[in-house]
Amino acid sequence: SLAPSTAAPTSIPDRALYYNGFEQGFNLTLEPWWTSDSNAPWERTSEEAASGVFSIRSPDLRNEELTPGESNVTFTTDPSWDAGALHFSAFLAVDEPFDRLTIFVDGESRGDGGFTENPDGFEEGKLNLSPGEHQITFRYQFNPNELNTFPPQSAERIGTIFLDDIYF
């Protein structure tokens, strides 16, 4: 979105080659490092944040018919970068079997990254990467098991994934 930036404090980690806490905006058409599904894009939000005021979130894919859906956001590293780690904060306001997060690096699944469905907020994540360009995809899925009916839902379930403080 093109909402105005904030004066919220954002601490850029020492020696980071890239950092985004989403405080200065997030526009997928202008952001060279990021891509997202055009029919269900991730967006900047002030609903939840690990630090500062803003993060990005997956879209709300809930529907009465329980039609499965998914949305991806992909971060691409610079081809000139050495080996290192992509760090990020994630808040999984989801609940199996309703929805799930899957992380991919260059098309290979890394599972859920060890994250838990956490109604209390953000957790830190880290992906070790070899030198060169990599595509890191965060996939949010609604009704991944294609259920016809859902069991009772947790009151804490928002049905979205939030990402914040991403750096390499």
N, C-alpha and C positions, 0 to 999 in steps of 0.2 A: 504494500500500500504506500501511498505517498503522504502519510500523516507526518506532521512536523516532528523533527528530532527533539530529543529531550536533553536536559542538562543532568540526567541521572548519571551517577558515577559508574564508569565502566573501567575495570582494571585489565589492561592488556598484558598478558603474561610475558615475562622476559624472553627474548630471542624468538618470539612467535613470528613466523613468516606470513601468517594470515590470522586474522581474528575478526569475528563478527558476533557482537552481543545484540545486534538488531536495534540499537538505540538511534542510529543515524538513518534508519529507513531500510526497507527491503522491497525492491521492485524487481521481479523476475525478468522483466524485459531489459533492465539496465544492469543487472548483476551478472558479471561474466563467469563467476565461479559456480553458479546455481542454475538448475533447471527443475521444473515441476510439471506434472500433468496439466495440459491446457484445459481439460474438461473438469478437473477437480484439483485446482492448485492449492498448495499450502500458502498461508498468508501470515503477515505480521499481526501480532495481537498484544494487547496490554492485559489480557485476561489472567495470565500467569507469567512469571519470569523467575529465572534462577538468580539473576542480579539485574540491577537497573529496573526498567519499567516494561521492556518489550521482549518478546520471543517470537518464534514462528510456530504455527500449529497446522495440523492436518485438518482437512475439511470435515464437516459433519456429513457422513454418508448414511445416517440412519434413515429408514423408510418403513412404512407400515407393512409393505409386502415382504420385508426382510431380504430383499434382493442383495446378494453379495456385491461388494464394491471395494475398490482399492484406489489409493493415491500415493504417488511417490514424490519425494524431493531428493535430488541428486546433487552432491557437491563433487566437483572435479578438481583434483590437485594440479599444481603447475608441473609440467614435464621436467623442469630444471631442479625440482626439489630433491634433496637427498632423502635417505631413509629417515623415518621419524614416526611420530604418532599423531593421529587426529584425536583431539580431546573434545568432548561435548557434554552438555548437561541435557538430560531427557526426563520428562515427566510423563509417565504412562498412565493417563487417566482413562484406562481401558480395563476390560474384564473379560477373560476367556469364559465362555465360548463366543462372546459378542463381537470382539475385535482383537487385533493383535498387531504387534510391531515385528518386522523382520528387517535385518540389516544385511545389505549385500556390498561386497567389495569386488569390483570388476565382474559383476554378474554371479559371483559365488556367494552363497548364503553364509552368513556368520551367525545365523539364528537370531535370537532376540537380544544379543549383546550382553546377556546375563542380567538384564533388567527385570524387575518384578513389577507387577501391577501395584502401584504405590499411591494410595490416596493422600499421602502426606506431602508429596512434592517431588522435587528434582533429585536425580541421582547422577553421579559422574560416570562417564563412559570414555573408553580409550580404545582406539584401533591402531595397532602397529602396522606400518606400511613400508614396503620396500621403496627404493628410489624410483622417481619418475611419475608419470601421470597415472592417477587412479580415479575411478568413479565410485563414490560411496553413496549408496542409495538407501534411504530410510523409507520403508513401505508400510503404510497403514492399511489394514484390511478390516472391513465391516463384514460380519457374518462369514468368516473364512471357512467354516465347516458346513456351510450351506444348509443350516437348520431351517425347518419349516415353522417351528415355534421356539420361543426363548423361555428359559427358566426365569424365575424372578431375578431382577437386576439389583445390584448394590446401589444404595443411595449416593455413594461417592462417585459412581461411574459418570464421567462426562462424555466419553466416547470420542476422545481425541488424543493426539500425542503432541507434546510441546517440546521444542528443541531450543537451546540457548547456549551462549558462550562457547562457540565453536572456534577452535584454533588448531593450528599446525605449527 
